[in-house]
Amino acid sequence: MGIYLNPDNDGFRESVRSKIYVDKTGLIACTNEVINTEQKYLCVSRPRRFGKSMALKMLAAYYSCDCDSRELFSGFQIERAETFQEHLNRYDVICLNMQQFLIRAKNQEVTDYLEQVVLRDLCETYGDLFPEQTTILAEALEWIYVKTKKKFVFLIDEWDCIMRERQESEKLQKQYLDFLRNLLKDQPYVALAYMTGILPVKKYGVHSALNMFWEYSMTDQFDFEEYTGFTQHEVKELCTQYGMDFAQVSNWYDGYRFRRFAHIYNPRSVVAVMKNGIFSSYWTSTETYDALKTYIDMDFDGLRADIVQMLGGEHVKVNTRSFQNDMRNFHTKDDVLTLLIHLGYLGYDVEQEEAFIPNKEIIMEFENAMSVGGWTEVMRVLKASEKLLTDTLNGDEQGVADALDKAHTEVASILTYNDENSQSLPNELLGKDLVVAVGLAYYSARKNYKLIREFPTGRGFADIIFLPLPHTKSPAMVIELKYDKTADTAIAQIKEKHYTQALEGYSGEIVLVGINYQKEIKSHSCVIEHVNKEKE
């Protein structure tokens, strides 16, 4: 048992003994499926605070042959798997935290320092099996394998820290990638290589030679979806245990979406709110808004417009395939948005290929990033949105119309439909921009509401529905948008198509809001009515 070779299982034991522990040992069954196969190279990338290091501690405790972890895994998911006994504590495990090596190497080459200290650790157990003068880790492992046929499990944490923290040093990055390739690729002593970080691995110019890795990232986690964060079922159980309102927890921390699991929660934030009993953004406790501000302020055509659309509740199309998987080489706005997906600032719908702001916690991070210059017009709209909501609930039709006029003037340089060329825009584009602008103007409503775009009613789609969260006493709102017609026409459509009847399970007051934009005079009109829906 050493520092890097076969560390003990204390790390995972601490996780299990923590006040809040969610069983994610099912991940081990996934790694057992690929161990000692051609698919044994896994790179699982996630944002910070999504449990990457905890997963590595769990895998180390399970595979390390210097531990007896049978009792530690007793009662957890993996104990019921057919492969549980087959691989339990059967391998030599080499654990590498690249962040630590980067810090400790100082003026020495990172890979040289790594090989030096890991070889020293390896010598304690296998020093008589490779030449004393060996300075290359891969060579020592080759000797050990030849003489013992033993295979190793490699667990590499923060694999991409050199790419993130030494962005300007292409020489260092090249050297590091060469080291990983030589250590892992086509080596008979590798039983499993599990790397984790924030960025995927596949594109670094000629150094795509790490293509033996199967990638599981925030753009598609495949079999690892339910181990990326907390699932809806897991969060519901925690809410019951700690007496927290599930709808509020969802509003704050849900929103990461995959193919099979449409609701994945930020695990660290969920744990924090359960422990503290206070809804807040726990994101900033580990990362400042400066990182986000750097990227949303980049000068790519259409980037600011996409950010505004997402702030207004919209999804935007993103081509994630052009991203070079680093934090320096950006060629289009899609590259920036893809990085924000990997950093966790955006959610991603892989089937629709669309990005969006996932939840209230992240909305607050965007608001913080925009509050320091560069987004003056948008911030004025956001600050005015509280009064707009109040005017709407109070039935102040002229106040709502005036507020929308001002809001659209403020964002005229970013949104399309209110600029000097708006009269020549096709109606389809004009209607889309109208929805975006109104969604942004009602920004503050999302504190107490769930916003739903194009809500299906059975007889068409309502443009915007604001469903009040259960802990609030606010009325529901149904908003219908028109252009070059009348606000009365919008109200009539809500009634004729029975949009309010589609709000299943909701009873109480509903505010009907009809909004019309007159393209020629660039002005809004509004009609507001209050109705009551009895419980069905």
Secondary structure, DSSP 8 states (H G I E B T S, - for coil): --SSBS--SHHHHHHHHSSS----THHHHHHHHHTTSTT-EEEEE--TTSSHHHHHHHHHHHHBTT---TTTTTTSGGGGSTTHHHHTT-BEEEEEEHHHHHHHHTTS-HHHHHHHHHHHHHHHHHGGGS-TT---HHHHHHHHHHHH---EEEEEESTTHHHHH-TT-HHHHHHHHHHHHHHHTT-TTEEEEEEEESS--S-SGGGGGGTTSEEEBTTB-GGGGGGTSEEHHHHHHHHHHHT--HHHHHHHH--B--SS-S-EE-HHHHHHHHHH------GGGTS-THHHHHHHTS--TTHHHHHHHHHTT--EE--GGG--SSSS---SHHHHHHHHHHHTSSEEETTTTEEE--SHHHHHHHHHHHTTTT-HHHHHHHHHHHHHHHHHHTT-HHHHHHHHHHHHHHTTTTSSTTSTTGGGS-HHHHHHHHHHHHHHHTGGGGGTEEEEEEEE-SSSEEEEEEEE-TT----EEEEEEEESS-HHHHHHHHHHTTGGGG-TT--EEEEEEEEEEETTTTEEEEEEEEEEE---
